[in-house]
Amino acid sequence: MEAPQEKDQLVPSANNPNSNSNPNENAESDPLLAPQDRGSSRSLVRDAVEEAILRSLNGSRSILTISMLFIFARILTSILILALCDTDTDTPLKTFIIVLIAIDICNIFINGSKHYMYTNPASDGFKRAIGGFSTLLALFYFAWQITGNVWFYSCDDCWDDAVELTTLSLIYIIFGYLHFCWPVLFCCCLCLCIPVLILGLAVFGRGSQTPATKEMLEKLVAEEYDPSKHTGDRTCAICSEEFQISDKVCALPCDGRHIFHENCIKNWLKVNAICPLCRMPLVPENS
C-alpha cells in the first residue's frame, strides 16, 4: 500500500509547489513565459492595438482602391502634361513635378505593402522597414513641398511660359496644403460644428416640451410648509434648498409628497408641464 504513494511522490506535478521540475523548462514550454521568443506582454498589446488601428483606418479595400486610383490618375496626368506641354520655366517646376511623381510611386508601394501586411503574416523586420520608409518619405515630402512653394512663388513668368505645368504645380501645392493641414481643418470644423449641434439640440429639444397654461398654474394650491403634513423630501428638488416653516409650497397632483417652492415649481411648469421628480405630465395627454 505504501509503494504507490512513494511512486506518486517521485512524479513531478505542476500543481505541487515542492515539485523538482525545472522552472526554465516550464518557461520554455509555455509561450507566455518566453519573452525572448514572443516579446514582452506590453509590446504584444501595443502591436495588437496599432494593428487594429491601422486596419480600421487603412485596411478597407474600398478606401485603398480609391486611394490607388487617385494616385494613378495623378501620375498619368502629370506624365501627359510633362510629355505634351511646354515645360521651360525660370524655376525648375518640371523637376518639382518629376520628384512628386516618384513620391507617388513610393506611396503606391507603401499602400500595397500595408495591404499585404493586413491580409498576410509579415515579419517584424518587414513591418519596421515599411514604417521607417513611410516616415522618411513623409519628411522628404514635407521638405520637397517647401522647395516647390519657393520655386512656384518666385517664378514671375511661369504662367506665360508654361501654363499647364504651372497649373499642375499649383494643384500639387494645394494637395500638399491639404495633406499637412487636414488635422487642423478637422479640429476647426469640429469646434464650429459643436456649438451648432448644441444650439440645434436646444431648439429642437424645446419643441417636445409643453408649457403649462395659466389655468393649470392657477389650480396649484400654495400653502405654508408643515413637516407633519408634508411628508416628502424636505428639500426642494429645483433649487436644492431646505423648506422652512414660513415657505409657500405646492404639491403636484401626481403625488402629494412631490412638493416644491411655489415660485420654483411655477417657473418650472411655465417651461415644461411635467413633474421634476417623476416626469409625469401635469395634465394627462388624453384629457
MIDRENVEX-564426 format. One record per residue (C-alpha): residue number from 1; residue in three letters; x, y, z. Coordinates in steps of 0.5 Angstrom, whole numbers, plus 500, padded with zeros to 3 digits. Last residue first. Layout:
% MIDRENVEX-564426
<num->NUM&residu->ALA&x->X&y->Y&z->Z>
...
//
This chain:
% MIDRENVEX-564426
<num->287&residu->SER&x->385&y->630&z->458>
<num->286&residu->ASN&x->388&y->624&z->454>
<num->285&residu->GLU&x->395&y->627&z->455>
<num->284&residu->PRO&x->394&y->627&z->462>
<num->283&residu->VAL&x->395&y->634&z->466>
<num->282&residu->LEU&x->401&y->636&z->470>
<num->281&residu->PRO&x->405&y->631&z->466>
<num->280&residu->MET&x->409&y->625&z->470>
<num->279&residu->ARG&x->417&y->626&z->470>
<num->278&residu->CYS&x->417&y->623&z->477>
<num->277&residu->LEU&x->421&y->628&z->480>
<num->276&residu->PRO&x->421&y->635&z->476>
<num->275&residu->CYS&x->414&y->634&z->475>
<num->274&residu->ILE&x->412&y->636&z->468>
<num->273&residu->ALA&x->409&y->642&z->465>
<num->272&residu->ASN&x->415&y->644&z->462>
<num->271&residu->VAL&x->417&y->652&z->461>
<num->270&residu->LYS&x->412&y->655&z->465>
<num->269&residu->LEU&x->412&y->649&z->469>
<num->268&residu->TRP&x->419&y->650&z->472>
<num->267&residu->ASN&x->417&y->658&z->474>
<num->266&residu->LYS&x->411&y->655&z->477>
<num->265&residu->ILE&x->415&y->650&z->481>
<num->264&residu->CYS&x->420&y->655&z->484>
<num->263&residu->ASN&x->416&y->660&z->485>
<num->262&residu->GLU&x->411&y->656&z->490>
<num->261&residu->HIS&x->417&y->652&z->493>
<num->260&residu->PHE&x->417&y->645&z->492>
<num->259&residu->ILE&x->413&y->639&z->494>
<num->258&residu->HIS&x->412&y->632&z->491>
<num->257&residu->ARG&x->410&y->628&z->497>
<num->256&residu->GLY&x->402&y->629&z->495>
<num->255&residu->ASP&x->404&y->625&z->488>
<num->254&residu->CYS&x->402&y->626&z->481>
<num->253&residu->PRO&x->397&y->632&z->483>
<num->252&residu->LEU&x->403&y->637&z->485>
<num->251&residu->ALA&x->404&y->639&z->492>
<num->250&residu->CYS&x->406&y->647&z->492>
<num->249&residu->VAL&x->410&y->650&z->498>
<num->248&residu->LYS&x->410&y->657&z->501>
<num->247&residu->ASP&x->416&y->658&z->506>
<num->246&residu->SER&x->414&y->660&z->513>
<num->245&residu->ILE&x->416&y->653&z->516>
<num->244&residu->GLN&x->423&y->653&z->512>
<num->243&residu->PHE&x->424&y->648&z->507>
<num->242&residu->GLU&x->431&y->646&z->505>
<num->241&residu->GLU&x->434&y->649&z->499>
<num->240&residu->SER&x->436&y->645&z->493>
<num->239&residu->CYS&x->433&y->650&z->488>
<num->238&residu->ILE&x->429&y->645&z->484>
<num->237&residu->ALA&x->429&y->639&z->488>
<num->236&residu->CYS&x->426&y->643&z->494>
<num->235&residu->THR&x->429&y->640&z->500>
<num->234&residu->ARG&x->425&y->636&z->506>
<num->233&residu->ASP&x->423&y->631&z->502>
<num->232&residu->GLY&x->416&y->628&z->503>
<num->231&residu->THR&x->412&y->628&z->509>
<num->230&residu->HIS&x->408&y->635&z->508>
<num->229&residu->LYS&x->403&y->635&z->514>
<num->228&residu->SER&x->408&y->634&z->520>
<num->227&residu->PRO&x->413&y->638&z->517>
<num->226&residu->ASP&x->409&y->644&z->515>
<num->225&residu->TYR&x->410&y->648&z->509>
<num->224&residu->GLU&x->406&y->654&z->508>
<num->223&residu->GLU&x->401&y->653&z->503>
<num->222&residu->ALA&x->400&y->654&z->495>
<num->221&residu->VAL&x->395&y->651&z->492>
<num->220&residu->LEU&x->396&y->649&z->484>
<num->219&residu->LYS&x->390&y->650&z->480>
<num->218&residu->GLU&x->392&y->657&z->478>
<num->217&residu->LEU&x->398&y->654&z->475>
<num->216&residu->MET&x->394&y->650&z->470>
<num->215&residu->GLU&x->389&y->656&z->468>
<num->214&residu->LYS&x->395&y->660&z->466>
<num->213&residu->THR&x->398&y->654&z->461>
<num->212&residu->ALA&x->403&y->650&z->463>
<num->211&residu->PRO&x->409&y->649&z->458>
<num->210&residu->THR&x->409&y->643&z->453>
<num->209&residu->GLN&x->417&y->641&z->452>
<num->208&residu->SER&x->418&y->637&z->445>
<num->207&residu->GLY&x->420&y->643&z->442>
<num->206&residu->ARG&x->425&y->645&z->447>
<num->205&residu->GLY&x->429&y->639&z->444>
<num->204&residu->PHE&x->429&y->642&z->437>
<num->203&residu->VAL&x->432&y->649&z->440>
<num->202&residu->ALA&x->437&y->646&z->445>
<num->201&residu->LEU&x->439&y->640&z->440>
<num->200&residu->GLY&x->440&y->645&z->435>
<num->199&residu->LEU&x->444&y->650&z->439>
<num->198&residu->ILE&x->448&y->644&z->442>
<num->197&residu->LEU&x->450&y->642&z->435>
<num->196&residu->VAL&x->451&y->649&z->432>
<num->195&residu->PRO&x->456&y->650&z->438>
<num->194&residu->ILE&x->459&y->643&z->436>
<num->193&residu->CYS&x->460&y->645&z->429>
<num->192&residu->LEU&x->465&y->650&z->429>
<num->191&residu->CYS&x->470&y->647&z->434>
<num->190&residu->LEU&x->469&y->640&z->430>
<num->189&residu->CYS&x->471&y->644&z->423>
<num->188&residu->CYS&x->477&y->648&z->427>
<num->187&residu->CYS&x->479&y->641&z->429>
<num->186&residu->PHE&x->478&y->638&z->422>
<num->185&residu->LEU&x->482&y->644&z->419>
<num->184&residu->VAL&x->488&y->643&z->424>
<num->183&residu->PRO&x->488&y->635&z->422>
<num->182&residu->TRP&x->488&y->637&z->415>
<num->181&residu->CYS&x->493&y->642&z->415>
<num->180&residu->PHE&x->499&y->637&z->412>
<num->179&residu->HIS&x->496&y->634&z->407>
<num->178&residu->LEU&x->491&y->640&z->405>
<num->177&residu->TYR&x->497&y->644&z->404>
<num->176&residu->GLY&x->501&y->639&z->400>
<num->175&residu->PHE&x->495&y->638&z->396>
<num->174&residu->ILE&x->495&y->645&z->394>
<num->173&residu->ILE&x->502&y->645&z->392>
<num->172&residu->TYR&x->501&y->639&z->388>
<num->171&residu->ILE&x->495&y->643&z->384>
<num->170&residu->LEU&x->499&y->649&z->384>
<num->169&residu->SER&x->505&y->645&z->380>
<num->168&residu->LEU&x->500&y->643&z->375>
<num->167&residu->THR&x->497&y->650&z->374>
<num->166&residu->THR&x->505&y->652&z->373>
<num->165&residu->LEU&x->506&y->646&z->368>
<num->164&residu->GLU&x->500&y->647&z->364>
<num->163&residu->VAL&x->501&y->655&z->364>
<num->162&residu->ALA&x->508&y->654&z->361>
<num->161&residu->ASP&x->512&y->661&z->359>
<num->160&residu->ASP&x->506&y->666&z->361>
<num->159&residu->TRP&x->504&y->663&z->368>
<num->158&residu->CYS&x->511&y->661&z->369>
<num->157&residu->ASP&x->514&y->669&z->368>
<num->156&residu->ASP&x->514&y->671&z->375>
<num->155&residu->CYS&x->517&y->665&z->378>
<num->154&residu->SER&x->519&y->666&z->386>
<num->153&residu->TYR&x->512&y->664&z->388>
<num->152&residu->PHE&x->513&y->657&z->385>
<num->151&residu->TRP&x->520&y->656&z->386>
<num->150&residu->VAL&x->519&y->657&z->394>
<num->149&residu->ASN&x->513&y->653&z->394>
<num->148&residu->GLY&x->517&y->647&z->391>
<num->147&residu->THR&x->522&y->647&z->396>
<num->146&residu->ILE&x->517&y->647&z->402>
<num->145&residu->GLN&x->514&y->642&z->399>
<num->144&residu->TRP&x->520&y->638&z->398>
<num->143&residu->ALA&x->521&y->639&z->405>
<num->142&residu->PHE&x->515&y->636&z->407>
<num->141&residu->TYR&x->515&y->630&z->402>
<num->140&residu->PHE&x->522&y->629&z->405>
<num->139&residu->LEU&x->519&y->628&z->412>
<num->138&residu->ALA&x->513&y->624&z->409>
<num->137&residu->LEU&x->518&y->619&z->405>
<num->136&residu->LEU&x->523&y->618&z->412>
<num->135&residu->THR&x->516&y->616&z->416>
<num->134&residu->SER&x->514&y->611&z->410>
<num->133&residu->PHE&x->521&y->608&z->410>
<num->132&residu->GLY&x->521&y->607&z->417>
<num->131&residu->GLY&x->514&y->604&z->418>
<num->130&residu->ILE&x->516&y->600&z->412>
<num->129&residu->ALA&x->522&y->597&z->415>
<num->128&residu->ARG&x->519&y->596&z->422>
<num->127&residu->LYS&x->514&y->592&z->419>
<num->126&residu->PHE&x->519&y->588&z->415>
<num->125&residu->GLY&x->523&y->587&z->421>
<num->124&residu->ASP&x->517&y->585&z->425>
<num->123&residu->SER&x->516&y->579&z->420>
<num->122&residu->ALA&x->509&y->579&z->416>
<num->121&residu->PRO&x->503&y->575&z->416>
<num->120&residu->ASN&x->498&y->576&z->411>
<num->119&residu->THR&x->492&y->580&z->410>
<num->118&residu->TYR&x->494&y->587&z->414>
<num->117&residu->MET&x->501&y->586&z->412>
<num->116&residu->TYR&x->499&y->586&z->404>
<num->115&residu->HIS&x->495&y->592&z->405>
<num->114&residu->LYS&x->501&y->595&z->408>
<num->113&residu->SER&x->506&y->593&z->403>
<num->112&residu->GLY&x->501&y->596&z->397>
<num->111&residu->ASN&x->500&y->602&z->401>
<num->110&residu->ILE&x->508&y->603&z->401>
<num->109&residu->PHE&x->509&y->601&z->394>
<num->108&residu->ILE&x->503&y->606&z->392>
<num->107&residu->ASN&x->506&y->611&z->396>
<num->106&residu->CYS&x->513&y->610&z->393>
<num->105&residu->ILE&x->510&y->611&z->386>
<num->104&residu->ASP&x->507&y->618&z->389>
<num->103&residu->ILE&x->514&y->620&z->391>
<num->102&residu->ALA&x->517&y->619&z->384>
<num->101&residu->ILE&x->511&y->623&z->381>
<num->100&residu->LEU&x->513&y->629&z->386>
<num->99&residu->VAL&x->520&y->628&z->384>
<num->98&residu->ILE&x->518&y->629&z->377>
<num->97&residu->ILE&x->513&y->635&z->379>
<num->96&residu->PHE&x->519&y->639&z->382>
<num->95&residu->THR&x->524&y->638&z->377>
<num->94&residu->LYS&x->519&y->641&z->372>
<num->93&residu->LEU&x->518&y->647&z->376>
<num->92&residu->PRO&x->525&y->648&z->376>
<num->91&residu->THR&x->525&y->656&z->376>
<num->90&residu->ASP&x->525&y->660&z->370>
<num->89&residu->THR&x->520&y->656&z->366>
<num->88&residu->ASP&x->521&y->651&z->360>
<num->87&residu->THR&x->516&y->646&z->361>
<num->86&residu->ASP&x->512&y->646&z->355>
<num->85&residu->CYS&x->506&y->641&z->354>
<num->84&residu->LEU&x->506&y->634&z->351>
<num->83&residu->ALA&x->511&y->630&z->355>
<num->82&residu->LEU&x->511&y->633&z->362>
<num->81&residu->ILE&x->503&y->634&z->362>
<num->80&residu->LEU&x->502&y->627&z->360>
<num->79&residu->ILE&x->506&y->625&z->366>
<num->78&residu->SER&x->503&y->629&z->371>
<num->77&residu->THR&x->496&y->627&z->368>
<num->76&residu->LEU&x->498&y->619&z->369>
<num->75&residu->ILE&x->501&y->620&z->376>
<num->74&residu->ARG&x->495&y->624&z->378>
<num->73&residu->ALA&x->491&y->619&z->376>
<num->72&residu->PHE&x->495&y->613&z->379>
<num->71&residu->ILE&x->495&y->617&z->386>
<num->70&residu->PHE&x->487&y->617&z->385>
<num->69&residu->LEU&x->486&y->610&z->383>
<num->68&residu->MET&x->491&y->608&z->389>
<num->67&residu->SER&x->487&y->612&z->394>
<num->66&residu->ILE&x->480&y->610&z->391>
<num->65&residu->THR&x->482&y->602&z->392>
<num->64&residu->LEU&x->485&y->603&z->399>
<num->63&residu->ILE&x->479&y->606&z->401>
<num->62&residu->SER&x->475&y->601&z->398>
<num->61&residu->ARG&x->479&y->595&z->401>
<num->60&residu->SER&x->479&y->598&z->408>
<num->59&residu->GLY&x->485&y->596&z->412>
<num->58&residu->ASN&x->487&y->604&z->412>
<num->57&residu->LEU&x->484&y->607&z->418>
<num->56&residu->SER&x->481&y->601&z->422>
<num->55&residu->ARG&x->487&y->596&z->420>
<num->54&residu->LEU&x->492&y->601&z->422>
<num->53&residu->ILE&x->488&y->602&z->429>
<num->52&residu->ALA&x->488&y->594&z->430>
<num->51&residu->GLU&x->495&y->594&z->428>
<num->50&residu->GLU&x->497&y->599&z->433>
<num->49&residu->VAL&x->493&y->596&z->439>
<num->48&residu->ALA&x->496&y->589&z->437>
<num->47&residu->ASP&x->503&y->592&z->437>
<num->46&residu->ARG&x->502&y->595&z->444>
<num->45&residu->VAL&x->499&y->589&z->447>
<num->44&residu->LEU&x->505&y->585&z->444>
<num->43&residu->SER&x->510&y->590&z->447>
<num->42&residu->ARG&x->507&y->590&z->454>
<num->41&residu->SER&x->507&y->583&z->454>
<num->40&residu->SER&x->514&y->582&z->453>
<num->39&residu->GLY&x->517&y->579&z->447>
<num->38&residu->ARG&x->515&y->573&z->443>
<num->37&residu->ASP&x->521&y->569&z->443>
<num->36&residu->GLN&x->526&y->572&z->448>
<num->35&residu->PRO&x->519&y->574&z->453>
<num->34&residu->ALA&x->518&y->566&z->454>
<num->33&residu->LEU&x->513&y->565&z->460>
<num->32&residu->LEU&x->507&y->566&z->455>
<num->31&residu->PRO&x->510&y->561&z->450>
<num->30&residu->ASP&x->510&y->556&z->456>
<num->29&residu->SER&x->515&y->550&z->454>
<num->28&residu->GLU&x->521&y->554&z->455>
<num->27&residu->ALA&x->518&y->558&z->461>
<num->26&residu->ASN&x->517&y->551&z->464>
<num->25&residu->GLU&x->524&y->548&z->462>
<num->24&residu->ASN&x->527&y->554&z->466>
<num->23&residu->PRO&x->523&y->553&z->472>
<num->22&residu->ASN&x->526&y->546&z->473>
<num->21&residu->SER&x->521&y->541&z->476>
<num->20&residu->ASN&x->523&y->538&z->483>
<num->19&residu->SER&x->516&y->539&z->485>
<num->18&residu->ASN&x->515&y->542&z->492>
<num->17&residu->PRO&x->510&y->547&z->490>
<num->16&residu->ASN&x->506&y->541&z->487>
<num->15&residu->ASN&x->501&y->543&z->482>
<num->14&residu->ALA&x->505&y->542&z->476>
<num->13&residu->SER&x->507&y->535&z->479>
<num->12&residu->PRO&x->514&y->532&z->479>
<num->11&residu->VAL&x->513&y->524&z->480>
<num->10&residu->LEU&x->517&y->522&z->486>
<num->9&residu->GLN&x->511&y->523&z->490>
<num->8&residu->ASP&x->507&y->518&z->486>
<num->7&residu->LYS&x->512&y->513&z->487>
<num->6&residu->GLU&x->512&y->513&z->494>
<num->5&residu->GLN&x->505&y->513&z->495>
<num->4&residu->PRO&x->504&y->507&z->490>
<num->3&residu->ALA&x->509&y->503&z->495>
<num->2&residu->GLU&x->506&y->505&z->501>
<num->1&residu->MET&x->500&y->500&z->500>
//
